[in-house]
Amino acid sequence: MEQRIEIFKKMLEEDPSNSMVLFGLANEYQKCGDWHEVVATLRRYLEIHDDEGAAYGMLARALENIGDSLGACNALREGIAAATRHGHPSMAVELKAELEKFG
């Protein structure tokens, strides 16, 4: 997996604003359980890309794993709004269900 991470990093050196590469890198970090890197990478991704909801769910899981429940709830709320805005009601429902787990 480290090899894949290095490939993504090299691609970002060539094009730092490539949102698909950032999302792929975040996914690789998630596979490794490197939650702090997931958070940092997804925040960069969300600064430059109008995500449709999935990245917010991934960000919420990462934030929860580092003990930031408030941040996770906020990410889920943003994800619900994004999913709704982009016409993905089933994703919005999934994110709402995740948010409800926080009480």
N, C-alpha and C positions, 0 to 999 in steps of 0.2 A: 504494500500500500504506500509505503514511503516513496517508492519510485513514481507512482501515479501522482502523488502530491508534488513531487519535484517537477514533473512534466507540466502540471497546471501552473505552478509558480513561474516556470520559464515562459509559458504562454502569456502570463500576466505581465512579465517584464516587457514583452514585445507590444502588448496592448492592455494597459492597466484598466481600461474602461470596458473590457469585454465581459458583459454581465453573465453570459452563459458559462464562461470559464470560472468566474467567481462562484456561481451556484454549484458547479461541478466540484470545485475545490472544497466548498463547505460540506458537500456530501461526503467527500473522502475523509475530511476531518471527523465527520459524524461517525463513519464506519470505525474509525480509530478510537472514538470516545474522547477526542480532544475538544471538549465543550467550549473552552475559552476561545479557541481558534474558530470554531463554528460560529460563535457569537460575533467575533470581530469580522469574519469574512462575510457573513450575512448582512451585517450592518453596512459594510461597503457596498454590497450588492444592492441593497434596498435604497441606498442613496442615489443610485444611478438607473435603477430599473423599476418600472411600475409593475410589481409582481401581482399575480392574480390570486394569491392566498397561500399557496403551498410553502413558500419561504418563511412566512410568518409562523406557520405551524412548526416548522423545523427550528426556527429561532426560539419559539416558546419552549420546546423540549430541551434545547440547549440551556436556556436560562434557568429552567427548572432544575436541570442537572447540576448547575453551579450554585443553586440555592437562592436564586432571585425570583421568587414567586410573583412579586408585584410586576417585575419586568415581563415575566411569562404571560401574565394576565393581559398586560398592555399589548403585547405582541399578538395575542389571540384576538383581542378587540380590533386591532388594525387589520388582521387577516380576515376577520368577518366582514369588515367594511370593504376590503379589497375584493373579496370573493363576490360580495353582493354587487359591487360596482361593475364587475366584469361578467356578471350573469352566470355565476357558479353557485346556485342555491344549495346543492348537495355538499359542497365544500364548506359553505357557511354553516350549515347544520353540523357538520363534523367538528368544526372549530368551536362552535357554541357548546357542543357536548364536552369538549376538552376544557373549556372555560368553566363550565358548571362543576367540574371536579374540584376546582379551587374553592367552591362554596361561595 
